[in-house]
Amino acid sequence: MIDPTPIDFVPAAVLFDMDGLMLDSERAMLGTWRAAALAESIQADDALWLSMVGVHDRASFAMLSERLGEDAATRLRAAGDRLYDAQVAAGLPHKDGLIALLDLLDAHGIAKAVATSTRRKRAVAKLEASGLIDRFAVIVTGSDVEHPKPAPDIYLSAARQLGVDPRDCLVLEDSEPGVRAALAAGATPIQVPDLVAPSAELRGFGHRIAGSLVQVQGMLEAVLGERGQVGVAFGA
């Protein structure tokens, strides 16, 4: 599954997904999903939740309603939100290699943005509680765009706010909708899968797949070392 093909350009900006990519939140959410289903006496297996990874709130609720009925979906969502919000407030753990990767980008003057399907209030709460809010110049959420991932809107908006061309951006994603959004925006994605492995169809796009953010850092260090420049932009 891993395809650590070297990066062949120095990005003007790196655009980060949040859940499952920077924060180890998908495992936390899976745990609250199980607890909420038990508390509400609702039969729902892990496969249903995993099918919603990377999917924005409206679509995921529609998927729940179709599978469980609207009443059960509403109760399950409310119970899960209460449990998950408590974990968010405590601060979700970082994925391995995140801080070192952010430090590397800062050292080379490469702009950074968050581009997440999570609604703004919860996204900001996660970033604040996890000590990441000040590491990013731009934060674009599912509340800020008309069309969520896999549409390219979130990544196009993040690039525009940073003042860079999407084609000069590296996107880091864990989910299939996010990779599709990055490709649709014309950016270069590296997928770092979390709980859900990329499908055969997605792998057919030929994008880079890394085992961790530590590996992503190594890929960036290689191209930055080759250029031997600090604060460079794409094409310099």
Phi and psi in degrees as GROMACS dihedral restraints (atoms count N, CA, C in turn):
[ dihedral_restraints ]
;  ai    aj    ak    al  type     phi  dphi    fc
    3     4     5     6     1   -77.1    20    10
    4     5     6     7     1   132.3    20    10
    6     7     8     9     1  -132.9    20    10
    7     8     9    10     1    81.7    20    10
    9    10    11    12     1   -81.5    20    10
   10    11    12    13     1    49.1    20    10
   12    13    14    15     1   -57.7    20    10
   13    14    15    16     1   131.7    20    10
   15    16    17    18     1   -57.9    20    10
   16    17    18    19     1   147.3    20    10
   18    19    20    21     1   -74.8    20    10
   19    20    21    22     1   137.1    20    10
   21    22    23    24     1  -109.4    20    10
   22    23    24    25     1    18.1    20    10
   24    25    26    27     1  -154.3    20    10
   25    26    27    28     1   158.5    20    10
   27    28    29    30     1   -92.1    20    10
   28    29    30    31     1   115.8    20    10
   30    31    32    33     1   -70.2    20    10
   31    32    33    34     1   145.8    20    10
   33    34    35    36     1   -74.0    20    10
   34    35    36    37     1   -27.3    20    10
   36    37    38    39     1  -155.4    20    10
   37    38    39    40     1   153.4    20    10
   39    40    41    42     1  -118.6    20    10
   40    41    42    43     1   125.8    20    10
   42    43    44    45     1  -107.7    20    10
   43    44    45    46     1   122.9    20    10
   45    46    47    48     1  -105.9    20    10
   46    47    48    49     1   128.0    20    10
   48    49    50    51     1   -67.5    20    10
   49    50    51    52     1   170.6    20    10
   51    52    53    54     1  -112.9    20    10
   52    53    54    55     1   -68.1    20    10
   54    55    56    57     1   -71.0    20    10
   55    56    57    58     1   126.8    20    10
   57    58    59    60     1    82.4    20    10
   58    59    60    61     1   -11.4    20    10
   60    61    62    63     1  -110.5    20    10
   61    62    63    64     1   -55.8    20    10
   63    64    65    66     1   -94.1    20    10
   64    65    66    67     1   -37.9    20    10
   66    67    68    69     1  -111.5    20    10
   67    68    69    70     1   140.3    20    10
   69    70    71    72     1   -82.9    20    10
   70    71    72    73     1    61.6    20    10
   72    73    74    75     1   -94.4    20    10
   73    74    75    76     1   -23.6    20    10
   75    76    77    78     1   -67.1    20    10
   76    77    78    79     1   -36.6    20    10
   78    79    80    81     1   -66.3    20    10
   79    80    81    82     1   -40.4    20    10
   81    82    83    84     1   -62.6    20    10
   82    83    84    85     1   -43.0    20    10
   84    85    86    87     1   -68.2    20    10
   85    86    87    88     1   -36.9    20    10
   87    88    89    90     1   -62.0    20    10
   88    89    90    91     1   -40.0    20    10
   90    91    92    93     1   -64.5    20    10
   91    92    93    94     1   -41.7    20    10
   93    94    95    96     1   -71.0    20    10
   94    95    96    97     1   -32.7    20    10
   96    97    98    99     1   -59.7    20    10
   97    98    99   100     1   -46.7    20    10
   99   100   101   102     1   -63.5    20    10
  100   101   102   103     1   -44.8    20    10
  102   103   104   105     1   -65.0    20    10
  103   104   105   106     1   -40.9    20    10
  105   106   107   108     1   -66.6    20    10
  106   107   108   109     1   -41.6    20    10
  108   109   110   111     1   -62.4    20    10
  109   110   111   112     1   -40.5    20    10
  111   112   113   114     1   -65.3    20    10
  112   113   114   115     1   -44.6    20    10
  114   115   116   117     1   -64.3    20    10
  115   116   117   118     1   -33.3    20    10
  117   118   119   120     1   -96.5    20    10
  118   119   120   121     1     4.2    20    10
  120   121   122   123     1    54.5    20    10
  121   122   123   124     1    45.3    20    10
  123   124   125   126     1  -111.0    20    10
  124   125   126   127     1   131.0    20    10
  126   127   128   129     1   -84.4    20    10
  127   128   129   130     1   109.3    20    10
  129   130   131   132     1  -148.7    20    10
  130   131   132   133     1   124.5    20    10
  132   133   134   135     1   -92.6    20    10
  133   134   135   136     1   167.6    20    10
  135   136   137   138     1   -59.9    20    10
  136   137   138   139     1   -33.0    20    10
  138   139   140   141     1   -60.1    20    10
  139   140   141   142     1   -33.9    20    10
  141   142   143   144     1   -65.5    20    10
  142   143   144   145     1   -47.4    20    10
  144   145   146   147     1   -64.2    20    10
  145   146   147   148     1   -43.6    20    10
  147   148   149   150     1   -63.2    20    10
  148   149   150   151     1   -27.7    20    10
  150   151   152   153     1   -69.0    20    10
  151   152   153   154     1   -14.6    20    10
  153   154   155   156     1  -100.5    20    10
  154   155   156   157     1     1.4    20    10
  156   157   158   159     1   -60.6    20    10
  157   158   159   160     1   127.9    20    10
  159   160   161   162     1    84.5    20    10
  160   161   162   163     1    -1.9    20    10
  162   163   164   165     1   -95.3    20    10
  163   164   165   166     1   138.6    20    10
  165   166   167   168     1   -71.9    20    10
  166   167   168   169     1   167.5    20    10
  168   169   170   171     1   -56.8    20    10
  169   170   171   172     1   -47.4    20    10
  171   172   173   174     1   -62.4    20    10
  172   173   174   175     1   -44.1    20    10
  174   175   176   177     1   -69.8    20    10
  175   176   177   178     1   -37.5    20    10
  177   178   179   180     1   -67.1    20    10
  178   179   180   181     1   -37.0    20    10
  180   181   182   183     1   -66.9    20    10
  181   182   183   184     1   -37.0    20    10
  183   184   185   186     1   -62.9    20    10
  184   185   186   187     1   -40.1    20    10
  186   187   188   189     1   -64.3    20    10
  187   188   189   190     1   -42.2    20    10
  189   190   191   192     1   -62.4    20    10
  190   191   192   193     1   -45.2    20    10
  192   193   194   195     1   -63.4    20    10
  193   194   195   196     1   -39.8    20    10
  195   196   197   198     1   -64.2    20    10
  196   197   198   199     1   -37.3    20    10
  198   199   200   201     1   -82.7    20    10
  199   200   201   202     1   -40.3    20    10
  201   202   203   204     1  -110.9    20    10
  202   203   204   205     1   -14.0    20    10
  204   205   206   207     1    94.6    20    10
  205   206   207   208     1   150.1    20    10
  207   208   209   210     1   -65.2    20    10
  208   209   210   211     1   -38.8    20    10
  210   211   212   213     1   -63.6    20    10
  211   212   213   214     1   -49.4    20    10
  213   214   215   216     1   -64.1    20    10
  214   215   216   217     1   -39.1    20    10
  216   217   218   219     1   -63.4    20    10
  217   218   219   220     1   -40.6    20    10
  219   220   221   222     1   -64.8    20    10
  220   221   222   223     1   -45.4    20    10
  222   223   224   225     1   -65.0    20    10
  223   224   225   226     1   -42.1    20    10
  225   226   227   228     1   -65.4    20    10
  226   227   228   229     1   -43.3    20    10
  228   229   230   231     1   -62.3    20    10
  229   230   231   232     1   -44.2    20    10
  231   232   233   234     1   -64.3    20    10
  232   233   234   235     1   -44.8    20    10
  234   235   236   237     1   -66.6    20    10
  235   236   237   238     1   -42.0    20    10
  237   238   239   240     1   -64.5    20    10
  238   239   240   241     1   -39.7    20    10
  240   241   242   243     1   -62.2    20    10
  241   242   243   244     1   -42.1    20    10
  243   244   245   246     1   -60.7    20    10
  244   245   246   247     1   -45.8    20    10
  246   247   248   249     1   -67.9    20    10
  247   248   249   250     1   -41.0    20    10
  249   250   251   252     1   -71.1    20    10
  250   251   252   253     1   -38.0    20    10
  252   253   254   255     1   -60.5    20    10
  253   254   255   256     1   -33.8    20    10
  255   256   257   258     1   -65.2    20    10
  256   257   258   259     1   -38.4    20    10
  258   259   260   261     1   -70.1    20    10
  259   260   261   262     1   -39.1    20    10
  261   262   263   264     1   -60.1    20    10
  262   263   264   265     1   -44.4    20    10
  264   265   266   267     1   -62.2    20    10
  265   266   267   268     1   -30.9    20    10
  267   268   269   270     1   -78.8    20    10
  268   269   270   271     1   -14.2    20    10
  270   271   272   273     1    94.6    20    10
  271   272   273   274     1   115.1    20    10
  273   274   275   276     1   -81.7    20    10
  274   275   276   277     1   144.1    20    10
  276   277   278   279     1   -68.2    20    10
  277   278   279   280     1   148.7    20    10
  279   280   281   282     1   -74.8    20    10
  280   281   282   283     1   152.1    20    10
  282   283   284   285     1   -75.2    20    10
  283   284   285   286     1   150.9    20    10
  285   286   287   288     1   -55.8    20    10
  286   287   288   289     1   130.8    20    10
  288   289   290   291     1    89.6    20    10
  289   290   291   292     1    -2.9    20    10
  291   292   293   294     1   -61.8    20    10
  292   293   294   295     1   -53.0    20    10
  294   295   296   297     1   -65.0    20    10
  295   296   297   298     1   -40.0    20    10
  297   298   299   300     1   -62.9    20    10
  298   299   300   301     1   -37.7    20    10
  300   301   302   303     1   -67.1    20    10
  301   302   303   304     1   -43.8    20    10
  303   304   305   306     1   -61.7    20    10
  304   305   306   307     1   -41.0    20    10
  306   307   308   309     1   -63.2    20    10
  307   308   309   310     1   -39.6    20    10
  309   310   311   312     1   -61.5    20    10
  310   311   312   313     1   -45.8    20    10
  312   313   314   315     1   -63.8    20    10
  313   314   315   316     1   -40.8    20    10
  315   316   317   318     1   -62.6    20    10
  316   317   318   319     1   -40.8    20    10
  318   319   320   321     1   -63.8    20    10
  319   320   321   322     1   -27.2    20    10
  321   322   323   324     1  -102.9    20    10
  322   323   324   325     1    10.2    20    10
  324   325   326   327     1    65.0    20    10
  325   326   327   328     1    28.6    20    10
  327   328   329   330     1   -93.5    20    10
  328   329   330   331     1   125.1    20    10
  330   331   332   333     1   -65.3    20    10
  331   332   333   334     1   153.7    20    10
  333   334   335   336     1  -135.7    20    10
  334   335   336   337     1   146.1    20    10
  336   337   338   339     1  -144.2    20    10
  337   338   339   340     1   153.6    20    10
  339   340   341   342     1   -97.3    20    10
  340   341   342   343     1   135.9    20    10
  342   343   344   345     1  -135.6    20    10
  343   344   345   346     1    95.9    20    10
  345   346   347   348     1  -125.6    20    10
  346   347   348   349     1   145.2    20    10
  348   349   350   351     1   -74.7    20    10
  349   350   351   352     1   -14.3    20    10
  351   352   353   354     1   -61.8    20    10
  352   353   354   355     1   142.6    20    10
  354   355   356   357     1   -63.7    20    10
  355   356   357   358     1   153.0    20    10
  357   358   359   360     1   -58.4    20    10
  358   359   360   361     1   -47.4    20    10
  360   361   362   363     1   -57.0    20    10
  361   362   363   364     1   -46.3    20    10
  363   364   365   366     1   -73.3    20    10
  364   365   366   367     1   -36.4    20    10
  366   367   368   369     1   -61.7    20    10
  367   368   369   370     1   -45.8    20    10
  369   370   371   372     1   -63.5    20    10
  370   371   372   373     1   -40.8    20    10
  372   373   374   375     1   -60.8    20    10
  373   374   375   376     1   -41.4    20    10
  375   376   377   378     1   -65.0    20    10
  376   377   378   379     1   -45.9    20    10
  378   379   380   381     1   -66.9    20    10
  379   380   381   382     1   -38.0    20    10
  381   382   383   384     1   -66.5    20    10
  382   383   384   385     1   -49.3    20    10
  384   385   386   387     1   -66.2    20    10
  385   386   387   388     1   -26.4    20    10
  387   388   389   390     1   -94.1    20    10
  388   389   390   391     1     4.8    20    10
  390   391   392   393     1    72.3    20    10
  391   392   393   394     1    27.7    20    10
  393   394   395   396     1  -113.6    20    10
  394   395   396   397     1    -9.4    20    10
  396   397   398   399     1   -58.2    20    10
  397   398   399   400     1   -33.5    20    10
  399   400   401   402     1   -87.6    20    10
  400   401   402   403     1     1.3    20    10
  402   403   404   405     1   -88.6    20    10
  403   404   405   406     1    -5.5    20    10
  405   406   407   408     1  -127.5    20    10
  406   407   408   409     1   134.9    20    10
  408   409   410   411     1   -75.9    20    10
  409   410   411   412     1   -28.1    20    10
  411   412   413   414     1  -137.2    20    10
  412   413   414   415     1   138.2    20    10
  414   415   416   417     1  -130.6    20    10
  415   416   417   418     1   117.4    20    10
  417   418   419   420     1  -115.2    20    10
  418   419   420   421     1   131.0    20    10
  420   421   422   423     1  -123.2    20    10
  421   422   423   424     1   175.6    20    10
  423   424   425   426     1   -63.6    20    10
  424   425   426   427     1   -19.8    20    10
  426   427   428   429     1   -77.2    20    10
  427   428   429   430     1   -12.6    20    10
  429   430   431   432     1  -101.9    20    10
  430   431   432   433     1    -3.2    20    10
  432   433   434   435     1  -131.6    20    10
  433   434   435   436     1   155.0    20    10
  435   436   437   438     1   -75.7    20    10
  436   437   438   439     1   -40.3    20    10
  438   439   440   441     1  -116.7    20    10
  439   440   441   442     1   114.1    20    10
  441   442   443   444     1   -77.7    20    10
  442   443   444   445     1   174.2    20    10
  444   445   446   447     1   -54.8    20    10
  445   446   447   448     1   139.5    20    10
  447   448   449   450     1   -86.4    20    10
  448   449   450   451     1     7.0    20    10
  450   451   452   453     1   -65.4    20    10
  451   452   453   454     1   154.3    20    10
  453   454   455   456     1   -81.9    20    10
  454   455   456   457     1    -1.1    20    10
  456   457   458   459     1   -53.1    20    10
  457   458   459   460     1   -44.8    20    10
  459   460   461   462     1   -61.9    20    10
  460   461   462   463     1   -43.3    20    10
  462   463   464   465     1   -74.7    20    10
  463   464   465   466     1   -34.3    20    10
  465   466   467   468     1   -64.5    20    10
  466   467   468   469     1   -41.1    20    10
  468   469   470   471     1   -65.4    20    10
  469   470   471   472     1   -44.0    20    10
  471   472   473   474     1   -61.4    20    10
  472   473   474   475     1   -44.6    20    10
  474   475   476   477     1   -63.3    20    10
  475   476   477   478     1   -43.0    20    10
  477   478   479   480     1   -62.1    20    10
  478   479   480   481     1   -42.9    20    10
  480   481   482   483     1   -68.3    20    10
  481   482   483   484     1   -27.5    20    10
  483   484   485   486     1   -82.8    20    10
  484   485   486   487     1   -12.0    20    10
  486   487   488   489     1    76.5    20    10
  487   488   489   490     1    31.9    20    10
  489   490   491   492     1  -126.3    20    10
  490   491   492   493     1   159.4    20    10
  492   493   494   495     1   -77.1    20    10
  493   494   495   496     1   132.2    20    10
  495   496   497   498     1   -54.2    20    10
  496   497   498   499     1   -30.6    20    10
  498   499   500   501     1   -68.1    20    10
  499   500   501   502     1   -15.6    20    10
  501   502   503   504     1   -98.5    20    10
  502   503   504   505     1     9.9    20    10
  504   505   506   507     1  -104.6    20    10
  505   506   507   508     1   142.5    20    10
  507   508   509   510     1   -99.4    20    10
  508   509   510   511     1   130.1    20    10
  510   511   512   513     1  -112.0    20    10
  511   512   513   514     1   132.8    20    10
  513   514   515   516     1  -110.3    20    10
  514   515   516   517     1   122.2    20    10
  516   517   518   519     1  -140.0    20    10
  517   518   519   520     1   152.7    20    10
  519   520   521   522     1  -107.4    20    10
  520   521   522   523     1   -23.7    20    10
  522   523   524   525     1  -108.2    20    10
  523   524   525   526     1   162.5    20    10
  525   526   527   528     1   -65.3    20    10
  526   527   528   529     1   -46.7    20    10
  528   529   530   531     1   -57.9    20    10
  529   530   531   532     1   -36.5    20    10
  531   532   533   534     1   -68.2    20    10
  532   533   534   535     1   -41.3    20    10
  534   535   536   537     1   -63.6    20    10
  535   536   537   538     1   -43.2    20    10
  537   538   539   540     1   -62.8    20    10
  538   539   540   541     1   -39.0    20    10
  540   541   542   543     1   -63.4    20    10
  541   542   543   544     1   -43.6    20    10
  543   544   545   546     1   -62.7    20    10
  544   545   546   547     1   -44.7    20    10
  546   547   548   549     1   -64.1    20    10
  547   548   549   550     1   -40.7    20    10
  549   550   551   552     1   -65.0    20    10
  550   551   552   553     1   -28.3    20    10
  552   553   554   555     1   -79.9    20    10
  553   554   555   556     1   -10.4    20    10
  555   556   557   558     1    87.2    20    10
  556   557   558   559     1     8.8    20    10
  558   559   560   561     1   -86.1    20    10
  559   560   561   562     1   171.9    20    10
  561   562   563   564     1  -103.7    20    10
  562   563   564   565     1   110.8    20    10
  564   565   566   567     1   -91.1    20    10
  565   566   567   568     1   146.9    20    10
  567   568   569   570     1  -118.8    20    10
  568   569   570   571     1   122.8    20    10
  570   571   572   573     1   -92.9    20    10
  571   572   573   574     1   132.3    20    10
  573   574   575   576     1  -120.1    20    10
  574   575   576   577     1    86.6    20    10
  576   577   578   579     1   -60.5    20    10
  577   578   579   580     1   146.7    20    10
  579   580   581   582     1  -109.9    20    10
  580   581   582   583     1   -98.8    20    10
  582   583   584   585     1   -86.1    20    10
  583   584   585   586     1   -19.3    20    10
  585   586   587   588     1  -117.3    20    10
  586   587   588   589     1   120.4    20    10
  588   589   590   591     1   -73.1    20    10
  589   590   591   592     1   147.9    20    10
  591   592   593   594     1   -63.9    20    10
  592   593   594   595     1   140.6    20    10
  594   595   596   597     1   -71.6    20    10
  595   596   597   598     1   163.9    20    10
  597   598   599   600     1   -60.9    20    10
  598   599   600   601     1   -38.3    20    10
  600   601   602   603     1   -62.4    20    10
  601   602   603   604     1   -43.6    20    10
  603   604   605   606     1   -66.8    20    10
  604   605   606   607     1   -42.3    20    10
  606   607   608   609     1   -59.9    20    10
  607   608   609   610     1   -25.9    20    10
  609   610   611   612     1   -63.7    20    10
  610   611   612   613     1   -17.1    20    10
  612   613   614   615     1   -71.4    20    10
  613   614   615   616     1   -18.5    20    10
  615   616   617   618     1    77.8    20    10
  616   617   618   619     1    19.0    20    10
  618   619   620   621     1   -76.0    20    10
  619   620   621   622     1   164.4    20    10
  621   622   623   624     1   -73.5    20    10
  622   623   624   625     1   141.8    20    10
  624   625   626   627     1  -129.5    20    10
  625   626   627   628     1   124.9    20    10
  627   628   629   630     1  -113.9    20    10
  628   629   630   631     1   156.1    20    10
  630   631   632   633     1   -82.5    20    10
  631   632   633   634     1   -19.9    20    10
  633   634   635   636     1  -168.7    20    10
  634   635   636   637     1   169.4    20    10
  636   637   638   639     1   -68.6    20    10
  637   638   639   640     1   -23.9    20    10
  639   640   641   642     1   -62.1    20    10
  640   641   642   643     1   -42.8    20    10
  642   643   644   645     1   -67.4    20    10
  643   644   645   646     1   -38.1    20    10
  645   646   647   648     1   -59.9    20    10
  646   647   648   649     1   -42.4    20    10
  648   649   650   651     1   -59.3    20    10
  649   650   651   652     1   -43.0    20    10
  651   652   653   654     1   -61.9    20    10
  652   653   654   655     1   -38.1    20    10
  654   655   656   657     1   -64.7    20    10
  655   656   657   658     1   -40.7    20    10
  657   658   659   660     1   -70.5    20    10
  658   659   660   661     1   -41.4    20    10
  660   661   662   663     1   -59.3    20    10
  661   662   663   664     1   -35.6    20    10
  663   664   665   666     1   -63.4    20    10
  664   665   666   667     1   -46.2    20    10
  666   667   668   669     1   -75.2    20    10
  667   668   669   670     1   -34.1    20    10
  669   670   671   672     1   -67.6    20    10
  670   671   672   673     1   -37.1    20    10
  672   673   674   675     1   -67.4    20    10
  673   674   675   676     1   -37.7    20    10
  675   676   677   678     1   -63.8    20    10
  676   677   678   679     1   -39.3    20    10
  678   679   680   681     1   -77.0    20    10
  679   680   681   682     1   -29.0    20    10
  681   682   683   684     1    62.1    20    10
  682   683   684   685     1    33.4    20    10
  684   685   686   687     1  -127.9    20    10
  685   686   687   688     1   151.1    20    10
  687   688   689   690     1  -114.6    20    10
  688   689   690   691     1   133.8    20    10
  690   691   692   693     1    73.6    20    10
  691   692   693   694     1    25.2    20    10
  693   694   695   696     1   -83.1    20    10
  694   695   696   697     1   160.6    20    10
  696   697   698   699     1  -115.9    20    10
  697   698   699   700     1   165.4    20    10
  699   700   701   702     1   -54.5    20    10
  700   701   702   703     1   133.8    20    10
  702   703   704   705     1    84.8    20    10
  703   704   705   706     1    -0.9    20    10
